[in-house]
C-alpha cells in the first residue's frame, strides 16, 4: 500500500485576501499556500514529490491524507503544567537546566543545588515557559549514569523549582527518576529514548497525567554518531514517530498528552539534521505539538569553522527562528534571554503582518 506524507510550505505573511487559497498551521500564527506531497512506495521509500496549491488540494486526499490534513490544521490545546496554562498558539521557550558534570556545553555550571536553582529562576525571569531539568548527559559518547546518582542530582532542584511556582520538566530515560520527579511535582516527562530505554517508563508515564515528550534517536548516546544512516531522514523519522505514538497509546498514554521531538543531533549527520530542519512542518501531520532542541548542537560548529559549544549562539538563534517559522510550539534552548528576545521580535513581525490595513 502506497502512502503520501503532507508537508506544508509556501508560507505567507497573512491570510487577508487569500480566502480558500491558504490554510492555518496548527492554530498558530502561520498560514501556508502550498503543500508538498511526498510519495512513498509499498516499502515506505520516497519515490517522488509534487508541489500543489492549498486551493483544491483536499479533492486529492485519500482517508490517510485527510487525517493528516485535519491534524495539520487543528489548533493544539494549551499545556496545563500544574497551575500554569501554556497556550501553544505561538512558540514557547523551554530552558535547559543540566545538573551534570559532563553535558556537552554546560557541564559543571550548575554543580550545586543553589547554583542550579538560581540559574532556573533566571531563565524563568527571562521568559522561559518551562524548565527542563536533567541529571544525565546524552551527548555523543556519554556513559549511562546510575539511577540513584541521577535522582540525587535532579530531585532537590526539581523540588525547589516546583515550590517556586515554575513549570518543570524532567529530562530522563529512567522510570525511577521519572517517578521521583513526579512525586516532587514535576509537570512533564522529556525522554530522549521515547520511553524505550527503560521497560517501566511507559507504565510510569501512563499512570501520570502529565505531557510526555517522545524523541527520536538512532542508537544509544555511546554509539549513536558512529554511522547514522537513513533512506530519507524526514520520511523515516516521520514514520518512526507515527509508530511510536501508536505504541504509546497502546500502553495507556493518551495522544493528547504526547509531544514530539525529531531529535536533532541524536544519531544524525549534519545533512540529516539540515533535512529535518527544512522539512519540520511535515511533522504537524502527526497531530501532536512539536518540540525542537537544536541549541548549541554540533551541526552549528560543523557549519561555522568548528566553533566550540559556548560560541554557537548565532547558529542556535538561526535554528530557533527556523523552527518558529515552521510552527514548532516548544523550542528547547540554553540561551534563554537571547532566544526570548529573538522570538519577541519574530512575534512583532507576525503581529504587524496580521493587523488588517484599513484605507485612510
N, C-alpha and C positions, 0 to 999 in steps of 0.2 A: 504493500500500500504506500503510495507516494504521499508526501506532505508538503505544505508550504508554510514557512515562517514569515510573519509580517514585521517589517522594520519601518517605523515612522521616520520620515525625513522631509526635506523641503520646508523647514520651519519658517514661519512668517512672524513679523513683529506683533501683529494684531489681527483679529478676525473681521474687523469692520469692512463692510463692502464685499465680503467673500462668502456670503451665505451659501451653504451647500458645497463649498469648494475647499473648506478647511475643517479639521476636527481638533478638539481639545485633548491634550495628552494627560490622562490620569487625573483630571480635575485640577491641574496646576495652572501655571502662568504661561504655558507654551501651546501654540497651535501649529499644526503641520498641514501641508498641502499635497504631499506625495507619500506613497507607500512603496517600499521595495519588497517585492515578492521573492523570497529566497526558496528556490525549488529544490526539493530533496528527492532522491530515488528510493527504491524499496529498502536499501541498506542505510538510509538516512545520510547519504553523502550528498553534498551540494553539487547540483548539476547545472545550475544557471540562475539568473536573476532577471527581474523585469521591474522597471520603474513605472508606476502608474499614478495618475492623479487620484486624490481622495474622491472627487466627484464621480459617482457611478461605480466606485470600487466594490461596494457591497454586493452588486449584482453578480460578481465573480466568485463569491465566497461559497465554500462548502461548509459543513457543520463545524469542522475544526477551526477554519479561518474565522467564521462568525464568532466563535467563542473567544478567540484571540482578540478580535476587534472589540468585543464587549469589554474585555479586560483592559485593553489599551485606553479606551475612552471612559472607563469608570473611575470616578473620584476615589482616592484612597482615604480610608477612615483615619481619624486622628488617633495617635497613640495615647493611651491612658497609662501613665507611669506614676503609680502612687497617686498623690494629689495633683500631679501635673498633667495637663492635657496639652499634647504637642500636635497641632494641625500639620498635615503633610501636603498643604497646597502650595508650598514653596520649600526650597532646600533648607534643611536644618543641620547644624554643626554638632558632631559628636567629638568630644575631646578625648584624646588618647592619654591615658594615665598608666604608664608601665611602672610597676613597683618590682622591677627586676634588676639584677646587676649586669645583664648581658644583652638587653634589647639592642637592635642594630643601630638606633640613632640616639636613644636617650637612656641607655642602661646606666644605672647607678645615680641618676639625677634625683630620684625620689627614694633614697635609701633609708629613710626613717618615716614613721607614720606621720609625724608633723610635717615633714617636707612634702610628702605626697598629698596630704590634705590641704596644705596651703596652696600647692600647685592646682589642685582640683578646684578650690574656691576661686582662684584667679581665673581659671578657664570659664567657670560659671559666670563670674562677673563680666568677663569679656564677651559673653554671649553664647557659650556652648549650651545647647539644649539638653544634652546627655553627656555623662562622664563614663567612659569605658575603662574599667579597672582590670588590669591583667597582671598575673604573677608568674607567667611562663613565657619566655621568648619563643617565638615561632619563626625567627629569621632563618634563612637557609643555613643548614648545618647545625642548628641548635639542638641540644640534648634535652631529653624529657626530664622534667622536674617532678620529684616525688610529690604526691598529692598532699601530704602533710605539710611540706615546706610551702607549697603554693597557697594552701589555706592560711598558714601563718602570715604570709606576705599580704594577702588581699583582705582578710577578714576585718582587721581593725580599721583599715582605710574605708572599706565599704560601709561599715557600721557608722563611722563618724560622718561621712558624706551624706548618708541617708538621713541621719538625725539632723543634719544641717539643711534639709529640705531640697536636696538635689535629686534629679533623676539619674539613677545609677545603673549601669550595665556591668555584668561580669564577663570578662573575656577569658574563656576557659574551654578545654576539651574534656574535662573530668567531671563525672557525675557527683563525686563527693564535694568538689569545690562549688559546683552549682548549688547543691543542697545547702551548704553552709551560707553561701551568699544570699540565697533566697530567705533563709531563716533570719538573716540580718536586715532584710528589707530590700534587697536588690530588685530592680524593676524590669530587667531584661537579661536574656542569655545571648551571648555572642560566641558562637562556636566555629572555629576555623575548619573543623572537620565535618560540619553539617550533621552533628550528632552521631558520627560514625566511628570515632576513636574509642569511646568507652561504651560498652554494650548497655550500660544502665542509663546513659544520658537521655535517650528518648523517653524512658519511663519517668525520669525526673522532670523533664520538660512538659510532658503530658499532664503530670499531676499538678503542675503550677498553672497560673492563669496569666503568665507574662509573655510578651513577644519574644520570639526566638529567631535569631539570625542564622540562616543556613548559608555557609560559604563554600564555594568550590575550591578544592585544592587537588592537584595531581601529585599524590605521593606524600609521605611524611616529611616534615621540615628537614630532617637529616639528609634526605636524598632527593627532595623534590626538584632541585635545579640541576640534577646530573644530566638529564637528557629529556626534557619535556617534549611531547610530540602530540599533535592533533591532525586530523584530516582537515578540519576547519575550526579554529578555536571558538568563533562565535556560535556556530551551529552546534558543535559538540558540547559546549558548556550550557547552552540553552536547553538542549535535550537532557543533559545530566541534571540540571536544576528542576526541570519538569518532573523527572523521575523521583527526585529527592522530595519534592513537595508531596507527591502521592505516597511515598514511603512514610513520610512523617504523618500524613493524615491517617494512614492505616494503623498507626500507633497512638492515635488519640490526640494529635496536635492539630487544632483547627487551622485551616488555611488563613483565616482572618488574623491569626497570631504570627504568621510567618513573614519574615523579611528576607530578601535575597541579596547575596553579595557574590559577584562573579570571581572574586579572589585575585585581584591584580597582584602579580609577583609571586603567587603560590603555584609553583610548577608551570611557569610560563616564561618564554623568552621575551626579549624586548618587542619583537614583532608580534607575538601573541598578545601582549598587553596593549599594544597600539591598536590592533584589530578590535579588541574588546572595547576600548575607549571609543573608537569610531562607530561601533555598532551597538552601543549601550542601550539605545532606545528600544531595541528589539525585545529586551527582557521585560518590558512592560506588558507584553503579551501573556506573561505567566500570571498576571493578576495580583502580584504582591508588591509592597513598597521595595525600593531598591536602595541598598547601602553601597557606597563606593569608598574604598580605602586605598588611596594611591599616594598618600602623604610620604614624602622623603624616600620613596621606593627607589630601588637600584636602577630602574629604567631611566630615571631622571639623570643620574650620574652618567649612564651609558650614552645619553644623548647630549651631554654637556661637558665633555672633556674629563670624565670621571670625577666630577665634583663630589666631595665627601658628603655624608648624610646630613651634617649640620649646615651645609651650604646649598640646599636644594629647595629653598623657599619659593623662588620664582617658578620652578617647574611644578612644585606642589600646587601653587595657586592656579597655574595654567590647567592642570588636570582637574582641580576642583571646579573651575568655571566650565570646563568641557562637560563635566558630569551634570552641572546645573543646567546647561544648555540642552541636555538630553533627558531632563526630568528626574534625575536621581533625587530622592527625597531626603536621604541622610548622607552626609559627607564626613567621613571619619579622618581627623587631622591631628597633627602635633601642634601646629602653629595656629592656635585658635584666634587671637586678636586679628591677625592679618587676614585669615580666611573669612571671618565675620565681616570685616571691612570690605573685602572684595565682593562678598555676596550682598552687602547693603548697596553697593554701587550697582551691581547686577540688578537688584530689585528696583532701584531707582530708574534704571533704563526701561525695565518692563513696565513700571507704573506710568512712565511718560508715554510709552507706546500704546498702552491700554486706556489712556484717557481720551475719550471722544473729542474730536476737534470741531467746535461749533463755528459756523461762519460769523464774521464780525458784522 
